[in-house]
Amino acid sequence: MSEPLEELRAQRALIQMHLNWLDAQIADAEGSTGQVTPSSRQLTAEAEQATLKAATSATCINTAENDVSATTSTETLDDFDQERHLASGASDVKRAQIGCLLIFISGTLLFLFLLFVLPYLSD
């Protein structure tokens, strides 16, 4: 197989793993006590993922998949999502406010320079 095709299949398998995790989280949030039954599409994706792992066991794509699947647990993803949500909200707004203030001040200073200083420099 070609390398782009292997990469696309690896990305598809990772997205499918994420969708399976989302389905499990939705089922937990709804209060479902039973096991989430996988659909035929999920079973097909899992079969493709198994085939992909067998076909690319010597490539770096498989190594990256193993690293990602070994480190992704529900607790790790929950912690990461919470940290990212808390960190991005306040800091992004504050950075935008500071940037707007700096642009306003620099624009005002440029206007004043062009209005009052530049005419005297040309004399």
Secondary structure by P-SEA (a helix, b strand, c coil): ccaaaaaaaaaaaaaaaaaaaaaaaaaaaacccccccccaaaaaaaaaaaaaaaaccccaaaaaaaaaaaaccaaaaaaaaaaaaaaaaaaaaaaaaaaaaaaaaaaaaaaaaaccccccccc
